Amino acid sequence: MASHDSLQTRSKLSVGDKEYVYYSLPKAAESLGDISKLPVSLKVLLENLLRHEDGTTVKKDDFQALTDWLKERRSTSEIEYRPARVLMQDFTGVPAVVDLAAMRDAVAKAGLPANKINPLSAVDLVIDHSVMVDKFASPKAFEENVKIEMERNKERYEFLRWGQKAFDNFRVVPPGTGICHQVNLEYLAKVVWTSEEDGEQVAYPDTLVGTDSHTTMINGLGVLGWGVGGIEAEAAMLGQPISMLIPEVVGFRLEGALPEGVTATDLVLTVTQMLRKQGVVGKFVEFYGPGLKHLPLADRATIANMAPEYGATCGFFPVDDETLTYLKLSGRDEETIALVEAYAKAQGMWREEDAEPVFTDTLTLDMATVEPSLAGPKRPQDRVSLGGLNDSFELLLDSIGIAEDPEMGAPESLTRADVNDETRVPLEGTDHMLRHGDVVIAAITSCTNTSNPSVMLAAGLVAKKAIEKGLQRKPWVKSSLAPGSKVVTDYLAAAELDHYLDRLGFDLVGYGCTTCIGNSGPLPDDVSTAIDKGDLVVSSVLSGNRNFEGRIHPQVKANWLASPPLVVAFALAGTTRIDLTHEPLGQTAEGDPVYLKDIWPSTEEIKAEVAKVQSEMFKHQYANVFDGDEHWQALEIPDSETYAWDEDSTYVANPPFFVGIDKPAQEPKDIKGAHVLAVFGDTITTDHISPAGAIKPDSPAGKYLQEQGVEVRDFNSYGSRRGNHEVMMRGTFANIRIKNLMANGREGGYTVHIPSGESMSIYDAAMKYQEEKTPLVVLAGKEYGTGSSRDWAAKGTRLLGVKAVIAESFERIHRSNLVGMGVLPLQFEEDMSAQSLGLDGTEQISILGLSGDIKPGEVYDVVAKPKEGDEIKFKVKSRIDTANEVRYFLSGGILHHVLRQLVA
């Protein structure tokens, strides 16, 4: 789209023998005033606006709003942002393609060509979320897990291959290749993007949104990207701009360098703790300062990856020499690298050593003060020092209520006094005993760390030294290695460290997200039985970014994030009730104690191994990245513009979202006489709301699948069935650890139907309310919707009949997704909550003021009518934040808005 270019910024840039058109920020400054101190991340947004100026969605006033940001260091102005591309993984990608297929059906029924529905932006979907750790600690584990994955997901993969063929601008990276964020970092990202317009090559920053919240990992490469809901990403694909308020930008100054024995993982856990305490939800974080010269690109990507954990929209690192070094290492061509350098310098986006941009707020960290750390047992921001882990676990036992006195515990339950054999649980068929705190899962997994050669090679060195000392993994530990790309396997082999990891049970299990997203697979029967028999509080240690309740494994209540070398160490120790800074990991054959310091590699040793990572490894592994193996190539693909839905499929189904799209949208009206489906406390995550992990046979989703003739062994996971709304709506609010305050202390997806007073599943209650034509609301506390960018947390909410969610505060992505599905997000006034108002969920709720002209941020009156006593009246603020979101809400959702425009 040609820009109006009212500031006359269109310029030429010569790089080698090529010439590019670009929209010059220095030229814009001639009209706008000095913008040199603007954070680089906001310079990227300004360039985006200059390039897309059209007088309607982007106007001259928008440029001035970004310049004015420098005065107040914040803004209330709304802008329309258009990222260059979209990144997806298969859990979020399948429902997105389902929606696109359903939209094609809808426009075809309206008499329009089906191919009117096509991605307008480049879309890459990487299949990385479906491999599970069924087999482990075996040379055949990878081969067997891939085979099982293909059998389980054949329907989904055939559907995705159809999408790849049917839609333009849509590429699929087949399973068994790597994690989307690592593939993006190592191959897909260009830092500076180019496209042909009117016979000229236009250069502009590589920007993207992704349907996984850890899309932010690419910020480490100087590429502005963040996670959005699948709903919002689909709209971006279809040419809709992303409405956003110009964000506050928090500057994070890094000084010094990491000390000996400290890893990038320790650094990111420290940064996460600091920024979560600071409060950066909805804000950009930009890293600067002299410490960056000591921070390799992979370390930067590790920090950027965990932006969702510290709550920021993104964690951005400007382009500098280290960026160019990594581009060269990862096999990018010389032409691209030269363009990146020339463009960044021409635009003032290059990081200067002494740069001090203007920020909303700043924090400083001397990296020399970082210490070995873990985070847990339930949240990634709860960092604990390595030496404090034992004490932290004891506090967990206290909070769960494990009794000091054995006689005070339940007959089958262990107590905190489980140091004697009598109070431990034997592992059947072995001489081993299991107790609280024992590590039953040790997983080198997830995008955060498996893209970082220093921590991966450190893990290999720890394994090598452990073997040389005669140590071995404890037999109750399920160990696994799931790298984010095949390049990792190459450099572990080049360093001759892979076989040491294998000997400790860290055999390759797959290339993809595994343990971190709950694809940890079943525990061995003897371990599983012992946990249930003793009601044990056992641990997992994983190199991931997520450890929320119920996420890793339903039987594992304590989950600890740690660096890959620490994962290996805890597999050797077999317990988290240990101080590895003072207590031995194990013994040599001669009975001598072996401490962590005895097997921990030095910084120089790690550097020597990192030097073995070669550019040719990247070039080789990505040469045929879209081809797939023989299993993928053998999948049958229907040749049609619209999808031939199989009514018997329990994986892919035509959703009901677009029924009646050819009719005008309903006018908004007050919500009257609604009942409360659930009352939640603080930090209810999208892991709690959205269906994820294993499907329980006695759950509404499990019962539905059995009614369809699916055997329990073939349930697969909720994630794999995200293309089937019948399964997903039954799994919404069904997390085994969710606590509905209406359910009288019962954990899981339960509620009380009003007025009958009957206790039942949230799904069953919602269906009963639908039969009674009763609208529903949800009441919640602070940070509602924290976590991954799960579109089904919003889709399921809508399908259950929820008209509005009233919370104390919302996490960014979920709030946006609710609007995108036509669900009204409302916020209690400050210092007000369901509890302070005395609401218990038995009230009838009416929300008044919705009829007529809806505007962003309006205040509405709410009347809660209890069974007895006076009405409770209070005010709430609409969290429909922008004018574009108003349009989406009035259309019934963001995709409905796109379709209505097409049909009209």
N, C-alpha and C positions, 0 to 999 in steps of 0.2 A: 504494500500500500504506500503510494507516494505521499510524502509529508507536505503540508502547507509551507513549512519552513519559514515562518514569519520573521524569525531572527536571522535568516540567511546564514545558517551554520553549515550548509552542505559544502564539503571540502574534498580535496584530493590528497591521497596518501600513497607515496611511491615506496614499494618494498621490493628490492631486487629489480627484476625487469617487469614487475606487475604494478598496476595502478588500481587503487580502491577508492570508492566514494565513502565518506563517513560524515557523521554529524558532529561537528567540532564543539567541544565544551569551551575551549578558550575563546572561540568566536561568540558563543552564547554569552560568555562573561562580559563581552564588550557592551552588551545591552542590559544584562542582568546585574552587573556588578561583580565584585571579587567572589569567586566560589572556590578558591584554592584550598580553603580550610574545611570544605564540606567533606564529611566522611566518604571514603571511596565507594562504599555500598550505596550511598545516596547519589553519587555521581552516576552510577550505573542506572538508577531509576530516572535521573534527569535525562540521560542520553536516550532512554527508552521513550520518554515523552516527546523529546525533540523529533525523534524519527517517526513517531506515530501521530504527530499533530494533524488533526482533521477538522478542527473547529467545532466538533460536536462532543466526542468522548474525551479528546485532549485539546485544551485551549491554551492560549498564551498565559492566562492567569495561573495555570498549573506550574509553569516554569518559575514564575515569581514566587509561588508558594514554597518551592524548594529553596530558593534563595533566601526568603524570609525566615526559613527554618534556622538559619545561622544566628539570627537575633535572639530568638526565644529558646532555641535548642529543642524544640518540639513544635507540633503543628496539629491543627484540627481539620486540615484540608484533606479532601478525598481525591485520589487520583485513579486513573484507569491504566492498569499495567498489563503489558502483553509479553509474556515470556516467549523465547524463541522455540522452545520444545518442551515435550512432556515425557517423563520417565515413569514406568509402571513396573510393578512386580505382579506375579500371577494371582496372588490372593485378592489384591485390589483390581488387577487387570481384568480378570474373568467377569466380574459383575459390570465393569465399565464396558466391555465388549458386548455383554448381554444387553445393557441399556442401549448401546448404539444399534444393535440388531433389532431391538424392540422399537426404536425410533424409526428405523427403516420400514418396519411393518406399518407403523402409524402413518408415515407420509405416503406410503404406497396405498393404504386404505383411503387416504384423502385425495387420491388421484394424481399424486406427484411422483416423479421418478425416484425410485428407492435410493439411487446413488447421490441424491441431494445431501444425504447424511454421509459425511466423510471427514476425517481429520483434516483440518487446514494447517495445523502445525505438525512438525515432525514428532512422531511418537515411537518410542522404543519400549518394548515390554520384555523384561527378562524373567524367565521362569526359574525362580529360586526359592520359593516358599513351600514346596511340596515334598521335598525329600525328608524322610523321617529316619531316626536312628533305630531301626529295627534290629540290625545286626551290628556288632561292634567287637573290638579286640580280636579281629581276624583279618588275614590277608584278603579274604573274599568279601569283606564287609561292603566295600564300595560297589562291587559288581552286583551283589545280592540286593542292596538297598535300591539301586537304580532299577533293577528288574521289578521289584515290588512297587516302586514309584510309578513306573509306566503302566503296570497292571491296574493300580488304584485309580489312576488319573487319565485313563485312555479317552474317556468322553470329553473331559475338559481340554485335553491337548488337541483332540481333533477339532474342537470348537475354535481354539486359538489359531490353529493352522488355517481353518476356514477364514477367520478374521484377517489373517495376514494376506491371504489371497484376495479377499473381497474388498478390503478397504485400501485406499491409496494412502501413502504417507505413514504407513504402519509396519514396523519391523518387529520380529520376535526373535529373541535370543533363546535357543532351545534349552531344556533342562540339562543339568550336568555340566554347565559352563562356569557358573559363578554367581555371586551375589550382585544384585543390580547396582548397588552403590560402588562396589569395587570395579565392576565392569565399566561403569560410568567414569570412574576416576582413571582407570588404566587405559581406556580405549575410546568411549563415546564422546567425552567432553573435548572441546576444542579451545576453550578460553576465549577465543575470538571467532565468531561465526561469520559466514559469508553467504550471500545469496545474490542471484542475478536479477536485476530490475532494469528493464528497458535497455538491455544490452550492456549494462555496467555491473561490476562486482561491488556490492555494498558490504562494508565490514562493520560489525557491531559486537558488543559483548555477548558471549555465550551465556544465556540465562535459561532457567527451566523451573518448572514445578514438577513435583513427583507425588505419586499416590502412596508413598511411604514416608513417614515423618523424618526418617534419617537421610532423605535426599540432601539435607544440609551438609553431608560429608563432602560434597563437591566444593563447598565454600573454601576448603583448605587449598584448592587449586586456583583460587581467585575467580571462581564462577559463582554468580549469585543464584542460589536455588534453595527452595524450601518445600516442605511437605504441605499438600493440600488434601482435602477429601477427594475421593474418587469422583464425586459429583462435580466439584469445582474443576477438577482436571478435565473431565469430559467437556465441560463448557469451554474451557480454554482451548481444547482440541478443535472445537467447533467454531472458533473465532470470537468467542466472547471475551472481553477484557476482564481482568481480575480487579474488582473494586477493592481499594485498600486506603486506609488513612496513612498519610506520610508518617512513618514510625519514629519513635524515639530511638536514638542510637547510643548504646552504652559502650564506651571505650574500655578495653581490657589491656592494660599495659603489662607486658612481660619483660622482666629483667633477669639478668644472670643466666645460669645454665643448670640443668639437672645434675645433682650430685651422683657419685659412684653408687651403683646398685639400685638406682631409681629408674622406673620405666615411664614411657609415654602414658600408659594406663594410669599409673599413680598420679601423673600430672592432670589428666582429664577428670579423674574423680575429685581432685582438689578443686579444679576450676568449676566443676558442676556444683559442688557444695557451696562455693563462694557466690556463684551467680544465682543459684536458687535462693540463697539467703538474701541477696540484694533485691531480687524480684525483677525479672526481665521478661515476664509473660507478654507476648505481643510486641516485643521490641527487637531491634537488630542488635547484635553484639559484634563489634569490630575489634580485632586484635592488632596491636601496634607495639612499638617499643624496641629497645636494643636487644632484648632476649630473642627476637625472631631470627636473628642471624645464627643462633645456636639450635634452631628448631627445624629439623628436616621436614620435607613436604608430608611424608607419611605421618609424622607426629601431629602436624597441623590438621591433617584430615581426620585423625583420631579425635582431636578436640572438636572440630567442626561437626563430626558425626553426632555427638551427644548434645547438640543444641536442644532437641526436644526434652532431654532430661534436665537441662538447666532452665528450660521453659521459654527460650528465645525463639523467634521466628527463624533466625539464622545466626551462625557464628563465622564471620567473614574474615578472610586473610587476603590482603591485596597482593597483586602480582609483583614478583621481584625475581632476582636471579635464581633463587631456589625453585621457583615455578618453572623456569626455563630448563634447569637441570633435570627436573622430574619429567618434563615433557620429552626431553631427549632420551632419558633412561627408559621411559615406557614406550619408546618406538614411534613417537610422532615425527612427521617429516620435517625437514629443515625449513621448508617454505612456511609451514604453520608456525613454527617456533619464531622465525624472523618476524612474521606478522604480529604475533602476540607482543613481542618486545616493542616493535615500532608503534603499534596502536596504543598500548598502555602508556607509553611515554608521551605520545602526542596528545592524549586525552587527560593527562595529569592523574592517571589511575595507577601509576607505577609507585611502589612503596619506596620512599626515600628514607634513609637511615635515621635522620633527625626529625622526621615528620611529626607534627603535633596537631592533628585535626581537631576541630571543635566537636565535642560530644555532649550528649544530654547529661550523662554522669560518667565517672571513671572509677575503675578499680585497678589496683596494682598487685602483682604477685612476683616475688623474687623466687625464681624456680629452684634456687639453691636450698630453699626451705621445705621443698616437697619431700615427703617420706613414703616408704612402701605402704600401700593402702588396699583396702577392699571397700565395697559398699553393700549395705544390706541391713537386715535380712529381707526387707520388703520394698525398699525404694532406692533408686540409683543415686539420689542426692545424699543419702545417709552414709557418709564416708566414715570408716573406722580405720585407725592405724593397725598395721599388721600385729603389733604387740598388744593391741587392745581388743582383738577379736574374741578371745575367750571370755572376757568380761562382758562384751556385747551379747554373746550368746546366752550367758547366764541371765542377763536382763530380759532377754526374749522369753526364757523359761518362766521368769517371774511374771511377765505380762500375760502369759498364757494361763498361769495359775497352777503350774506344776508344784506339788506340795513338797515341803522339806521332809515331812514325816511320811514314811511309806504307808502307815496305817490310815493316813488322811486321803490317800489317792483311791481311785476306783480300783476294784479288784484286778482288772486286766491291764491297768495303766502303770507305767513306770513313774518314778518320782525323780526329783533332782538328786537323790542319794543313790544314783545308779552306778556307783564306782565299783561295787562288788559284783561278782559273777551271778549271785542270786537275783540281782535286779536287772540283769541284761537279758536280751532275747536271743536264743541260739538261732543260727542260720541252719535250717534243716539240711542234713547230709554233710555238714562241715563241722570243723572244730571251732568255728568263729562265733563271736557274740556281737550283737548290734546294740548300740545305745544312742541316747539323745546326742545330737551334734555330729554323728558320723556322716562322712561324705559319701553319698550314694551315687552322685553324678559329678564327674569332672570333665568339663567340655571346653575344648578350644574351638570357639564358634563365634559367629556373627561378624558383621561388616566392620564394627568398631576397631577390632584388633587384627583380624586376619589379613587386612590390607597393609599391615605395617611390618616390613621385614625385620626390624630390630627386635620387636617382641616375639615374633614367630621363631626367629633364629635363636633368640635367648631361650625359648622353650626347648628347642632342640639341644642346645648346649646343657641345660639343666638335666635333660634326659640322659645325655651322654655321660655326664659326671655321676649321675645317680647309678647308672648301670656299672660304671667303673668302680663304684663304692659297694656294689652288691645289693643295692636297694631295688625294691619292686613295688608296684602299685598294690594297694590292699585289695583283697579279693572281692569285697563288697562294693567296690567303686566301679560304676559304669563309665568308662572313659571313651572319648571320641575326639576326632580331629576333622573339622569341616571347614576347609579353607574357602575364602571368598573368590578365588580364581585358580586356574590351573598353573599360573605362574608360580604360586606358592610352592606347589609340589616340585616344580623344576628347581627352585633355588634351595629347597631343603635337601633335594637329592644332590645338587652340585656341592653343597657343603658337607655331604655324607652324614647328615644328621637324621634323615628320615627313618632309617632302620632302628635307631635308638628310641625314637618315639614309638615305633611299632612294638618294640620289645617291652615297653611299659603299657601297652594296650591302647596307645593313641594312633591306631591305624586309621587311614582315610575312610570316612563313612559316607562322604558325599561332598559335592560343591554346592553350597547353598545355605540358607538360614535353617538352622536345626533347633538346638536346645533353646536358644534365645527367644524363639517364638512359640515354644511349647511342643515342637516336633522332636522331643527327646526320646520318644518311643517308650516301650514298656520296660520296667525294671525287671531284673531276673526274679523268678518266682519266689526263691527263698528269701530274698531281700524284701520283696513286696509283702510276703506273708508276715515276716518279722515286724515290719513297720505297723501293719494293721493290728497284729496281736498285742504289741506293746504300746500302741498309740504313740509311736515315737515321733519326736520332732527332729527330723534328719535334715541334712544340708545338701545343697548343690553348690559347686563353685564353677563359674563359667566366665569366659572372657567376653561377655556380651554387654548390652546396654540396658537391658530390661530385666527386672526381677520382681515384678508386681505379684501380689498374692494370686495363687492358683495358675500362674502363667507357665512356669517351667515344667512342673509335673504335679498332678493332683495330690500325690502322697508326700510331696516335699514342701515343708512349711517354711524353711529358712533357705534363702537363696542369696548367694554372695557373688558380686561382680569382682573380677580380679584380672590381672595380666596373665597372658598365656604361660609364662614361666611359673607363676604362682599356682595356676591350675594344676600344672604337673606336680608341684611340691605338695599340694593338698591331696592329690591322688596317692602320693607316697605316704603321707601322714595318716590319711584315712579318717580324719576328724577335724572339726573346726573348734573343738574345745582344747586348744593348744596355743601356746605362745611360741611361734616359730623363731622369734628373735632370741629366745633363751633355751627352748626345749628341743631335743633332738627329733629329727624326722624318723629315724630308724637306727639300725645298727649294721655294721659290717659283718662279714662271716665270722670274724674273730670276736664279735661282741662289742666292738668299740662304737661309741655314739657317733652318729653323722648329723651335723647341724646344717641348716639352710645355707649358712655362709660357706660351708665346705663344698657345695655344689653350685653356688651362684656364680655366673660368669662375670668377668670384669667388663667394663665399658670397651676396653681395647679389644678383648676377645670378640665381643659382639660386632664391633666395627670391622674387624677382619673378615667375619663371615658375610656381613652386609655387602662388602666390596665384591663378593662373588655373584651378586645379582646383576645380570647383564641385559642389555637392551634386546638382544636376540631372543631371549625368553618370551618377552612380550610380543614381539613380531611374530614368532612362531605360533603362540597360542591363540592370537587373535586373527590369524590369516584367514580362517574359515569359520568365523564366530557364529554366523547365522545358519550354518549347514546342519548341525545336529548329528547324532549318531544314527545307526541303522534303525533303531526303534522309532526315532522321531521321523525319519524319512519314510518309514513304512506305513505311517498313519494315513487313513483314507480321508480325502478332503472333498466335501460336496462342492460342486461348481455352480454357485448361484449368488445373485446379489443380495437376496434375502435368505435368512437362515431357515432351514427345514426343522422346526422344533419337534422334538420327540416327546410326546405327552407322557411317556412312561419314564422319562429320564429323571433321576433324583439328583443330578448334578447341574443341569442347565435347563431353566424353565423361563417362559415368556412372562415377565413381571407385569402386574396390573397397574403400573404407575401412569400409563399414558392412555387409559381408557377415557373416552370422551374428550380427547384433545382437540377434536374438530369443533367443539362447542365453546362458547365464551366462558372464561373463568368466572367462578362464583364471586360475587361481591363479598368483601370481608364483613363479618358481623360479630357481635359480642358472643363470648363463650358463656353460656348460662347453665347452671345446674350440673357442672362437671364433677366427677368423682376423682379421688386421688388414687392413682395406680400404685405409687410407691413414694416413700419418704426416705431420702438418703442423707448421710452425713457428708463430711468433707472428703475431698480427693477421690471421688468416684471416677475411675478411669474408664477409657474406652475398652479396656480389657474386661472390666466389670459389665459394661453395657452390651458390647458387641459379642456375638458368638465367636468363640475361639477355643482351640484345643480339642480335647477328646469329647465325643458325644456319649453321654451316659444312657444306657439302655432304658432306664425308667424315667428319663426326661421327656418333655413333650416332643422334642425333635427325634429322640430315640424311638419313641412309640410310633411316630409318624413313619419313620423309615421302615420299621418292622411291619407296619400296615401295608407298606408298598412292596413287601417281600424281600427287603434287604436284611441279610444276616448280620448279627452284631459284629462279627469279625470283619465285615466289609463296610462298616460305618465310615471309615476314614475319619477325617477331622472336619470341624466346622469350616476351617479355612478352605478346604478343598471343595466344599459345597456352597461357596458363596455365590454361585450362579443360580441357586435355587431358593427363591424367596420363601417357599413353604418351610424349608428347613431353617432358614435364617431367622424368620420372624418368631419361630418357636424357641430359638436359642437366645433371643434378645433378653437382657436382664437375667440370664440363667446361669451366670458364673457361680461356681460352687462356694466362693468366698464372699459374694456380695451380701451386704447386710441392709435389708429393707427394715426400717424402724417400725413398720406396721406389723412385722411378722413375729413379734414377741420373742426376739432373740434367736430365731431360727435362721441359720445361714443358708444361702442359696436363693434361687429365683422364686420366692414365695411372697404372697400378699394375702390380704383379707378382703373379700368381696363385701362391699357395702350396698344395701343395708343388711344382707343376710347374715353377715358376721362369719361366713364360711371361709376357712383357710384353704388356699389352693395355689397352684403355680401362677405366676404373673401372666403367662400366655393364656391359660384357661380363664382367668379373671377378665382379661382384656376381651376375649371372645364373648364372654357372658355379657359384658358391658355393651359390646357391639350389637348383640341381639336385642338388648334393651334400649338401643339408640342413645346411649349415654356417652357424652364426650369425656375425655380423660386429661388429667394434668399430672405432672411429676414435680415433686418438691425436692430440693437438694441444697447442699451446703456450698463450701468454697471449692474453687478449681474443678467444677463439674466438667467431665470430659477430658481430663488430663490423659496424655498417652498418645498412642499411634493414630494415624489419620484414617480411622476406620469408618468408611462410608456407611456400613451396616448398623453402626450405633445410631445413625440418624434415620436410615431407611427402615430399620426394624421398629424404631420408636413411632414412625408415622404409620406403618402397617398395623401396629397394635391399637391405633386410634387415639394416640396422644396428640392433643391440639397445642399444648404449651408446656414448657419446662420453666419453672420458677426456681432460680438458684441464687446463691449469694455471689458467685462469680463463675465465669466460664473460661475454659481453655480455648485458645484461638480457633483451632481447626474444627472442633466439634460445634462450637457456636455457629460458624459459617455453614457447616454441613446441615445443621437443623434448619436454618433459613433456606438452604438449597433444597430441602425436602418439604418446605411449606409448614414446618413446625415453628411456633413462635417462642424464641428465647426471651425470657423476662428476668430481670434482676431485682432482688430485694433492695430497698434503700439501705444505705450504710448503717452498720450496727444492728440490722434487722435480720431475722432468720425465722424459719418455721418454728424453731424451738422458743425463741423469744416472744413470738406471737401466740404461743400455746397451741399450735396446730399439730394434730396427731395423725391426720390422714383420714379421719372419719367424717370430715366436713364436706359439704357441697360447696364448690368453688364457682364463682362467677367473675369473669374478667370483662370490665365495661369500658367502652370508649373506642372499640375496634371498628365500628361501622363508620363509614365516611372516609375522609382523606388521611391515609396513614403516612406518617413521616418518620425519618430516622430518629431514634432516641426518645420517642414520646413517652410520657408518663401516663399510666393507666390506673384506674381504681379496681381493687379486688375486694370482693365480699365473700367471706367464708362463713357458712352457716352450719354450726355444730348441731348435733342431735338434740342437745339441750343447752339452754343459756342464750346469751346475747350474740348477735352477729359480730364477727371480727372484721374490721375494715382496715385496709392498708394500701399503700401505693407501690407500684413496681415500674421500673424503667425498661422500655423495649430495647433489646440488644440487636435489633435490626439497625446496623450502624451506618449504612450508606444508602444513597438514593437508588443505586443499582439493586441493592438487596431488597429494597421496597418493591421494585418491579418484579424481581424473582418471586418474592413472597406472594404478591397479588396474582401471579400466574399459576401458583400452586407449587413452585419450585423452579430451580435454575434450568433444568433440562426441559421442563414444560414451557418455560419462557422461550427457549430456542425453537421448540417445535411449533408453538403458537405463532411465532414470527414467520416461520416457513410456510405454515398452512395458510396464514392470512395473506 
